[in-house]
Amino acid sequence: MATPKPQIRSTFATPICLHFLPIAQEVNVELRPLIAEKMQTNGTNGTHGQGWRSQTDFESWGGQHAQTLFRVMRELGDGLTATRAGGRTSVDWKITACASVRQKGEFQERAARPGAFWSGLYFVDDGYNNDDDEKLGGEIELGDPRGALPAMMAPHLAFRIPGGVTAGYSEIIRPQAGMILLHPSWQVRGERRYDGPAQRVTIEFDLAVP
């Protein structure tokens, strides 16, 4: 009799969604000047070193492309959300969004987003100007919700499963223009120091249950 193979289950999964907006080029060409104008009229609005952020009223001034992004975010949220029985569901998501701009040398501290269910980013301009040099930084960091615990007892060891090698550390994602990143709001998200040649322009989303 053959010895049965061990059954490996990845429990307590943390879903991270990466998606690219099909009409990103058209959207980004129009959103970038809108955001630049908003930044000029609003002046400084943010924590020192962490860039400029608009108020959470992007929907009111983002035009038709704001509605396009909201529709895509709602579809992604519904596609990744289930009832406790595992069935499909449709949620009347309450979405708040703001624009953010980061210059060379700026960053974003890691933080969770209380009160929301999903949170995410849309990259209008990654700021890299097609330069793949890793020294430009600016990677998005998604923290392990278990904290440092998986790496404390034996930091030189990890788990031989998909996503297991970053246990106790952070998942690192390099932004690209047109990319949408969606993750659970309780998962801390930050951005490493950005040293790209151009401004980084993003839209930050929070999806809450009414």
C-alpha atoms as an extended CHARMM CRD file, in Angstrom:
* protein
*
       210  EXT
         1         1  MET       CA              0.0000000000        0.0000000000        0.0000000000  PROA      1               0.0000000000
         2         2  ALA       CA              1.3650000000        3.3920000000       -1.0380000000  PROA      2               0.0000000000
         3         3  THR       CA              2.0310000000        5.8710000000        1.7110000000  PROA      3               0.0000000000
         4         4  PRO       CA             -0.4010000000        8.7840000000        1.3590000000  PROA      4               0.0000000000
         5         5  LYS       CA              1.1260000000       12.2050000000        0.7920000000  PROA      5               0.0000000000
         6         6  PRO       CA              0.7970000000       14.8150000000        3.5330000000  PROA      6               0.0000000000
         7         7  GLN       CA             -2.0670000000       17.2320000000        3.0640000000  PROA      7               0.0000000000
         8         8  ILE       CA             -0.9190000000       20.8480000000        3.3100000000  PROA      8               0.0000000000
         9         9  ARG       CA             -3.4330000000       23.6090000000        3.9290000000  PROA      9               0.0000000000
        10        10  SER       CA             -2.7150000000       27.3460000000        4.0070000000  PROA      10              0.0000000000
        11        11  THR       CA             -5.0460000000       28.5530000000        6.7350000000  PROA      11              0.0000000000
        12        12  PHE       CA             -6.1290000000       32.0860000000        7.6290000000  PROA      12              0.0000000000
        13        13  ALA       CA             -5.3460000000       33.4150000000        4.1700000000  PROA      13              0.0000000000
        14        14  THR       CA             -4.8290000000       37.1540000000        3.5510000000  PROA      14              0.0000000000
        15        15  PRO       CA             -5.9540000000       37.9900000000        0.0070000000  PROA      15              0.0000000000
        16        16  ILE       CA             -4.0490000000       40.5890000000       -1.9870000000  PROA      16              0.0000000000
        17        17  CYS       CA             -5.3940000000       41.5400000000       -5.4120000000  PROA      17              0.0000000000
        18        18  LEU       CA             -3.3100000000       43.0600000000       -8.2170000000  PROA      18              0.0000000000
        19        19  HSD       CA             -5.1860000000       44.2140000000      -11.3000000000  PROA      19              0.0000000000
        20        20  PHE       CA             -4.4490000000       46.5000000000      -14.2410000000  PROA      20              0.0000000000
        21        21  LEU       CA             -7.0130000000       48.9610000000      -15.4980000000  PROA      21              0.0000000000
        22        22  PRO       CA             -7.6110000000       48.1680000000      -19.2050000000  PROA      22              0.0000000000
        23        23  ILE       CA             -7.9820000000       51.8550000000      -20.1500000000  PROA      23              0.0000000000
        24        24  ALA       CA             -5.2190000000       53.0830000000      -17.8420000000  PROA      24              0.0000000000
        25        25  GLN       CA             -3.4010000000       55.1380000000      -20.4670000000  PROA      25              0.0000000000
        26        26  GLU       CA             -6.5100000000       57.1580000000      -21.3140000000  PROA      26              0.0000000000
        27        27  VAL       CA             -7.4690000000       57.5740000000      -17.6540000000  PROA      27              0.0000000000
        28        28  ASN       CA             -4.0090000000       58.5820000000      -16.4670000000  PROA      28              0.0000000000
        29        29  VAL       CA             -3.4870000000       61.2400000000      -19.1370000000  PROA      29              0.0000000000
        30        30  GLU       CA             -6.5920000000       63.0660000000      -17.8870000000  PROA      30              0.0000000000
        31        31  LEU       CA             -6.2720000000       62.4060000000      -14.1520000000  PROA      31              0.0000000000
        32        32  ARG       CA             -2.7110000000       63.6330000000      -13.7810000000  PROA      32              0.0000000000
        33        33  PRO       CA             -3.4050000000       67.3170000000      -14.6320000000  PROA      33              0.0000000000
        34        34  LEU       CA             -6.5930000000       67.2390000000      -12.5360000000  PROA      34              0.0000000000
        35        35  ILE       CA             -4.6120000000       66.0940000000       -9.5090000000  PROA      35              0.0000000000
        36        36  ALA       CA             -1.8160000000       68.5970000000      -10.1730000000  PROA      36              0.0000000000
        37        37  GLU       CA             -4.3710000000       71.4150000000      -10.2760000000  PROA      37              0.0000000000
        38        38  LYS       CA             -5.9890000000       70.2000000000       -7.0620000000  PROA      38              0.0000000000
        39        39  MET       CA             -2.6210000000       70.1160000000       -5.3210000000  PROA      39              0.0000000000
        40        40  GLN       CA             -1.8350000000       73.6860000000       -6.3840000000  PROA      40              0.0000000000
        41        41  THR       CA             -5.1590000000       75.0530000000       -5.1860000000  PROA      41              0.0000000000
        42        42  ASN       CA             -5.1910000000       73.1090000000       -1.9020000000  PROA      42              0.0000000000
        43        43  GLY       CA             -1.5810000000       73.7390000000       -0.9340000000  PROA      43              0.0000000000
        44        44  THR       CA              0.1630000000       71.5980000000        1.6830000000  PROA      44              0.0000000000
        45        45  ASN       CA             -2.0270000000       68.8520000000        3.0840000000  PROA      45              0.0000000000
        46        46  GLY       CA             -0.2320000000       65.9510000000        4.7100000000  PROA      46              0.0000000000
        47        47  THR       CA              2.3420000000       64.8420000000        7.2560000000  PROA      47              0.0000000000
        48        48  HSD       CA              5.8810000000       66.1480000000        6.7880000000  PROA      48              0.0000000000
        49        49  GLY       CA              7.8790000000       63.8300000000        4.5310000000  PROA      49              0.0000000000
        50        50  GLN       CA              4.8850000000       61.7650000000        3.5100000000  PROA      50              0.0000000000
        51        51  GLY       CA              3.7380000000       63.8220000000        0.5430000000  PROA      51              0.0000000000
        52        52  TRP       CA              0.5380000000       65.6590000000       -0.3420000000  PROA      52              0.0000000000
        53        53  ARG       CA             -2.9510000000       64.1920000000        0.0860000000  PROA      53              0.0000000000
        54        54  SER       CA             -6.2640000000       65.6520000000       -0.9990000000  PROA      54              0.0000000000
        55        55  GLN       CA             -9.4090000000       65.4860000000        1.0690000000  PROA      55              0.0000000000
        56        56  THR       CA            -11.4690000000       62.2940000000        0.6960000000  PROA      56              0.0000000000
        57        57  ASP       CA            -13.6280000000       63.9430000000       -1.9510000000  PROA      57              0.0000000000
        58        58  PHE       CA            -11.9760000000       62.5690000000       -5.1000000000  PROA      58              0.0000000000
        59        59  GLU       CA            -15.3420000000       61.3940000000       -6.4370000000  PROA      59              0.0000000000
        60        60  SER       CA            -16.6300000000       64.9810000000       -6.5840000000  PROA      60              0.0000000000
        61        61  TRP       CA            -13.8100000000       66.3200000000       -8.7990000000  PROA      61              0.0000000000
        62        62  GLY       CA            -12.3380000000       63.2540000000      -10.5270000000  PROA      62              0.0000000000
        63        63  GLY       CA            -14.8380000000       63.3380000000      -13.3910000000  PROA      63              0.0000000000
        64        64  GLN       CA            -15.9020000000       60.3150000000      -15.4120000000  PROA      64              0.0000000000
        65        65  HSD       CA            -12.6500000000       58.4930000000      -14.7320000000  PROA      65              0.0000000000
        66        66  ALA       CA            -13.3360000000       58.6360000000      -11.0080000000  PROA      66              0.0000000000
        67        67  GLN       CA            -16.6100000000       56.8330000000      -11.6990000000  PROA      67              0.0000000000
        68        68  THR       CA            -14.7690000000       54.2630000000      -13.8150000000  PROA      68              0.0000000000
        69        69  LEU       CA            -12.3230000000       53.5690000000      -10.9940000000  PROA      69              0.0000000000
        70        70  PHE       CA            -15.1340000000       53.3640000000       -8.4450000000  PROA      70              0.0000000000
        71        71  ARG       CA            -16.9860000000       50.8470000000      -10.6190000000  PROA      71              0.0000000000
        72        72  VAL       CA            -13.8740000000       48.6780000000      -10.9990000000  PROA      72              0.0000000000
        73        73  MET       CA            -13.1690000000       48.8190000000       -7.2640000000  PROA      73              0.0000000000
        74        74  ARG       CA            -16.7450000000       47.7730000000       -6.4740000000  PROA      74              0.0000000000
        75        75  GLU       CA            -16.4770000000       44.8540000000       -8.8950000000  PROA      75              0.0000000000
        76        76  LEU       CA            -13.1810000000       43.7360000000       -7.3660000000  PROA      76              0.0000000000
        77        77  GLY       CA            -14.6160000000       44.0840000000       -3.8720000000  PROA      77              0.0000000000
        78        78  ASP       CA            -17.6620000000       41.9710000000       -4.7370000000  PROA      78              0.0000000000
        79        79  GLY       CA            -15.5270000000       39.3680000000       -6.4960000000  PROA      79              0.0000000000
        80        80  LEU       CA            -13.3130000000       38.9100000000       -3.4270000000  PROA      80              0.0000000000
        81        81  THR       CA            -16.0420000000       39.0380000000       -0.7610000000  PROA      81              0.0000000000
        82        82  ALA       CA            -18.1340000000       36.0710000000        0.3560000000  PROA      82              0.0000000000
        83        83  THR       CA            -20.8060000000       35.2400000000        2.8930000000  PROA      83              0.0000000000
        84        84  ARG       CA            -19.7090000000       33.1860000000        5.9090000000  PROA      84              0.0000000000
        85        85  ALA       CA            -21.1200000000       30.1680000000        4.0590000000  PROA      85              0.0000000000
        86        86  GLY       CA            -18.7230000000       30.8520000000        1.1900000000  PROA      86              0.0000000000
        87        87  GLY       CA            -21.3500000000       32.1270000000       -1.2210000000  PROA      87              0.0000000000
        88        88  ARG       CA            -21.1450000000       35.0970000000       -3.5420000000  PROA      88              0.0000000000
        89        89  THR       CA            -22.4270000000       38.4310000000       -2.3460000000  PROA      89              0.0000000000
        90        90  SER       CA            -23.0400000000       41.9320000000       -3.6280000000  PROA      90              0.0000000000
        91        91  VAL       CA            -22.3200000000       44.7870000000       -1.2470000000  PROA      91              0.0000000000
        92        92  ASP       CA            -23.4220000000       48.3950000000       -1.6360000000  PROA      92              0.0000000000
        93        93  TRP       CA            -19.8910000000       49.5810000000       -0.9200000000  PROA      93              0.0000000000
        94        94  LYS       CA            -19.3900000000       53.0360000000        0.5360000000  PROA      94              0.0000000000
        95        95  ILE       CA            -16.1900000000       54.2290000000       -1.1370000000  PROA      95              0.0000000000
        96        96  THR       CA            -14.0430000000       57.1360000000       -0.0270000000  PROA      96              0.0000000000
        97        97  ALA       CA            -10.9900000000       58.1350000000       -2.0270000000  PROA      97              0.0000000000
        98        98  CYS       CA             -8.2910000000       60.7680000000       -2.0990000000  PROA      98              0.0000000000
        99        99  ALA       CA             -5.4190000000       61.6420000000       -4.4060000000  PROA      99              0.0000000000
       100       100  SER       CA             -1.8370000000       61.6270000000       -3.1810000000  PROA      100             0.0000000000
       101       101  VAL       CA              1.4190000000       62.9080000000       -4.6290000000  PROA      101             0.0000000000
       102       102  ARG       CA              4.9080000000       62.0180000000       -3.4580000000  PROA      102             0.0000000000
       103       103  GLN       CA              8.1660000000       63.7100000000       -4.3650000000  PROA      103             0.0000000000
       104       104  LYS       CA             11.7000000000       62.3580000000       -4.1960000000  PROA      104             0.0000000000
       105       105  GLY       CA             12.6900000000       61.5170000000       -0.6190000000  PROA      105             0.0000000000
       106       106  GLU       CA              9.1350000000       61.0300000000        0.6550000000  PROA      106             0.0000000000
       107       107  PHE       CA              7.5060000000       57.9060000000        2.0470000000  PROA      107             0.0000000000
       108       108  GLN       CA              4.3870000000       56.6350000000        3.7990000000  PROA      108             0.0000000000
       109       109  GLU       CA              4.3690000000       55.0980000000        7.2550000000  PROA      109             0.0000000000
       110       110  ARG       CA              2.7100000000       51.7120000000        7.5920000000  PROA      110             0.0000000000
       111       111  ALA       CA             -0.8290000000       51.8540000000        8.9420000000  PROA      111             0.0000000000
       112       112  ALA       CA             -4.1360000000       50.0060000000        8.8970000000  PROA      112             0.0000000000
       113       113  ARG       CA             -7.3900000000       51.6210000000        7.7410000000  PROA      113             0.0000000000
       114       114  PRO       CA             -9.9680000000       51.3120000000       10.5580000000  PROA      114             0.0000000000
       115       115  GLY       CA            -13.6260000000       51.3210000000        9.6250000000  PROA      115             0.0000000000
       116       116  ALA       CA            -13.1880000000       49.8920000000        6.1230000000  PROA      116             0.0000000000
       117       117  PHE       CA            -13.2950000000       46.3260000000        4.7790000000  PROA      117             0.0000000000
       118       118  TRP       CA            -11.0660000000       46.6530000000        1.6870000000  PROA      118             0.0000000000
       119       119  SER       CA             -8.4310000000       49.2940000000        0.9790000000  PROA      119             0.0000000000
       120       120  GLY       CA             -6.3270000000       49.9300000000       -2.0500000000  PROA      120             0.0000000000
       121       121  LEU       CA             -4.3440000000       52.0970000000       -4.4070000000  PROA      121             0.0000000000
       122       122  TYR       CA             -4.5130000000       53.0390000000       -8.0500000000  PROA      122             0.0000000000
       123       123  PHE       CA             -1.2630000000       54.2530000000       -9.6010000000  PROA      123             0.0000000000
       124       124  VAL       CA             -1.7680000000       57.1430000000      -11.9900000000  PROA      124             0.0000000000
       125       125  ASP       CA              2.0050000000       57.5680000000      -12.3320000000  PROA      125             0.0000000000
       126       126  ASP       CA              4.5930000000       55.3510000000      -10.6320000000  PROA      126             0.0000000000
       127       127  GLY       CA              7.2270000000       58.0870000000      -11.1260000000  PROA      127             0.0000000000
       128       128  TYR       CA              9.9240000000       55.7030000000      -12.3610000000  PROA      128             0.0000000000
       129       129  ASN       CA              9.9000000000       56.8850000000      -16.0070000000  PROA      129             0.0000000000
       130       130  ASN       CA             10.3750000000       53.2510000000      -17.1360000000  PROA      130             0.0000000000
       131       131  ASP       CA             13.5420000000       52.9050000000      -15.0370000000  PROA      131             0.0000000000
       132       132  ASP       CA             13.8560000000       49.4420000000      -13.4210000000  PROA      132             0.0000000000
       133       133  ASP       CA             16.6300000000       50.4440000000      -10.9960000000  PROA      133             0.0000000000
       134       134  GLU       CA             15.7110000000       49.0350000000       -7.5610000000  PROA      134             0.0000000000
       135       135  LYS       CA             17.6350000000       51.8960000000       -5.9050000000  PROA      135             0.0000000000
       136       136  LEU       CA             14.7200000000       54.2050000000       -6.7530000000  PROA      136             0.0000000000
       137       137  GLY       CA             12.7820000000       52.5870000000       -3.8960000000  PROA      137             0.0000000000
       138       138  GLY       CA              9.1430000000       53.4780000000       -3.3600000000  PROA      138             0.0000000000
       139       139  GLU       CA              7.9650000000       49.8760000000       -3.0270000000  PROA      139             0.0000000000
       140       140  ILE       CA              4.6410000000       49.2150000000       -1.3250000000  PROA      140             0.0000000000
       141       141  GLU       CA              4.9690000000       47.2440000000        1.9190000000  PROA      141             0.0000000000
       142       142  LEU       CA              2.1450000000       45.0300000000        3.1810000000  PROA      142             0.0000000000
       143       143  GLY       CA              2.8160000000       43.8220000000        6.7030000000  PROA      143             0.0000000000
       144       144  ASP       CA              2.2670000000       40.2820000000        7.9480000000  PROA      144             0.0000000000
       145       145  PRO       CA             -0.9040000000       40.5000000000       10.1020000000  PROA      145             0.0000000000
       146       146  ARG       CA              0.7460000000       38.0680000000       12.5410000000  PROA      146             0.0000000000
       147       147  GLY       CA              3.4160000000       40.6560000000       13.1880000000  PROA      147             0.0000000000
       148       148  ALA       CA              6.9970000000       39.5230000000       13.7960000000  PROA      148             0.0000000000
       149       149  LEU       CA              5.9550000000       36.3350000000       15.6010000000  PROA      149             0.0000000000
       150       150  PRO       CA              6.6640000000       33.8450000000       12.7350000000  PROA      150             0.0000000000
       151       151  ALA       CA             10.2350000000       35.1550000000       12.4670000000  PROA      151             0.0000000000
       152       152  MET       CA             11.1020000000       35.4400000000       16.1590000000  PROA      152             0.0000000000
       153       153  MET       CA             12.0120000000       31.8570000000       17.1160000000  PROA      153             0.0000000000
       154       154  ALA       CA             14.0500000000       30.9290000000       14.0210000000  PROA      154             0.0000000000
       155       155  PRO       CA             14.4920000000       33.9720000000       11.7550000000  PROA      155             0.0000000000
       156       156  HSD       CA             16.6240000000       31.9570000000        9.3010000000  PROA      156             0.0000000000
       157       157  LEU       CA             13.7390000000       29.5530000000        8.5530000000  PROA      157             0.0000000000
       158       158  ALA       CA             10.4890000000       30.0190000000        6.6250000000  PROA      158             0.0000000000
       159       159  PHE       CA              7.5630000000       27.9380000000        5.3210000000  PROA      159             0.0000000000
       160       160  ARG       CA              7.7940000000       26.0180000000        2.0420000000  PROA      160             0.0000000000
       161       161  ILE       CA              4.3940000000       27.1240000000        0.7710000000  PROA      161             0.0000000000
       162       162  PRO       CA              3.3360000000       29.9610000000       -1.5420000000  PROA      162             0.0000000000
       163       163  GLY       CA              3.9680000000       33.2050000000        0.3350000000  PROA      163             0.0000000000
       164       164  GLY       CA              5.7180000000       31.3930000000        3.1900000000  PROA      164             0.0000000000
       165       165  VAL       CA              9.1740000000       32.9140000000        2.8430000000  PROA      165             0.0000000000
       166       166  THR       CA              7.9960000000       36.3650000000        3.9840000000  PROA      166             0.0000000000
       167       167  ALA       CA              6.3860000000       35.1340000000        7.2230000000  PROA      167             0.0000000000
       168       168  GLY       CA              6.9690000000       37.7280000000        9.9180000000  PROA      168             0.0000000000
       169       169  TYR       CA              8.1910000000       40.2880000000        7.4280000000  PROA      169             0.0000000000
       170       170  SER       CA              6.5450000000       42.2820000000        4.6190000000  PROA      170             0.0000000000
       171       171  GLU       CA              5.2930000000       41.5260000000        1.1410000000  PROA      171             0.0000000000
       172       172  ILE       CA              6.9360000000       43.9740000000       -1.2570000000  PROA      172             0.0000000000
       173       173  ILE       CA              5.2020000000       45.2200000000       -4.4100000000  PROA      173             0.0000000000
       174       174  ARG       CA              6.8180000000       47.5510000000       -6.9500000000  PROA      174             0.0000000000
       175       175  PRO       CA              4.2020000000       49.9390000000       -8.3350000000  PROA      175             0.0000000000
       176       176  GLN       CA              3.3830000000       50.3460000000      -12.0100000000  PROA      176             0.0000000000
       177       177  ALA       CA              1.2340000000       52.9790000000      -13.6730000000  PROA      177             0.0000000000
       178       178  GLY       CA             -2.2630000000       51.5680000000      -14.2250000000  PROA      178             0.0000000000
       179       179  MET       CA             -1.9620000000       49.0390000000      -11.3840000000  PROA      179             0.0000000000
       180       180  ILE       CA             -4.7200000000       48.5560000000       -8.8240000000  PROA      180             0.0000000000
       181       181  LEU       CA             -3.7650000000       47.0590000000       -5.4570000000  PROA      181             0.0000000000
       182       182  LEU       CA             -6.5440000000       45.8540000000       -3.1550000000  PROA      182             0.0000000000
       183       183  HSD       CA             -6.0410000000       44.3450000000        0.3080000000  PROA      183             0.0000000000
       184       184  PRO       CA             -7.9550000000       43.8950000000        3.5900000000  PROA      184             0.0000000000
       185       185  SER       CA             -8.1530000000       47.1900000000        5.4540000000  PROA      185             0.0000000000
       186       186  TRP       CA             -6.8310000000       45.6700000000        8.6770000000  PROA      186             0.0000000000
       187       187  GLN       CA             -3.5520000000       44.7940000000        6.9390000000  PROA      187             0.0000000000
       188       188  VAL       CA             -0.9910000000       47.5280000000        7.4670000000  PROA      188             0.0000000000
       189       189  ARG       CA              0.2630000000       49.2010000000        4.2950000000  PROA      189             0.0000000000
       190       190  GLY       CA              3.0930000000       51.6460000000        3.7730000000  PROA      190             0.0000000000
       191       191  GLU       CA              5.5140000000       52.8750000000        1.1550000000  PROA      191             0.0000000000
       192       192  ARG       CA              9.2830000000       52.8490000000        1.3050000000  PROA      192             0.0000000000
       193       193  ARG       CA             11.2630000000       56.0320000000        0.6930000000  PROA      193             0.0000000000
       194       194  TYR       CA             10.7040000000       57.0390000000       -2.9010000000  PROA      194             0.0000000000
       195       195  ASP       CA             13.6840000000       58.3300000000       -4.9040000000  PROA      195             0.0000000000
       196       196  GLY       CA             12.2510000000       58.2590000000       -8.4160000000  PROA      196             0.0000000000
       197       197  PRO       CA             12.8890000000       61.0330000000      -10.9580000000  PROA      197             0.0000000000
       198       198  ALA       CA              9.2530000000       62.1940000000      -11.2550000000  PROA      198             0.0000000000
       199       199  GLN       CA              6.2500000000       62.7530000000       -9.0230000000  PROA      199             0.0000000000
       200       200  ARG       CA              4.3890000000       59.6380000000       -7.9110000000  PROA      200             0.0000000000
       201       201  VAL       CA              0.6440000000       60.1100000000       -8.2590000000  PROA      201             0.0000000000
       202       202  THR       CA             -1.8850000000       57.7010000000       -6.7250000000  PROA      202             0.0000000000
       203       203  ILE       CA             -5.5250000000       57.3800000000       -5.7600000000  PROA      203             0.0000000000
       204       204  GLU       CA             -6.1370000000       55.8210000000       -2.3240000000  PROA      204             0.0000000000
       205       205  PHE       CA             -9.4090000000       53.9290000000       -1.7740000000  PROA      205             0.0000000000
       206       206  ASP       CA            -11.3140000000       52.5920000000        1.2120000000  PROA      206             0.0000000000
       207       207  LEU       CA            -14.3650000000       50.3300000000        0.7440000000  PROA      207             0.0000000000
       208       208  ALA       CA            -16.6570000000       50.1910000000        3.7710000000  PROA      208             0.0000000000
       209       209  VAL       CA            -19.8520000000       48.2700000000        4.4310000000  PROA      209             0.0000000000
       210       210  PRO       CA            -22.8080000000       50.6950000000        4.8180000000  PROA      210             0.0000000000
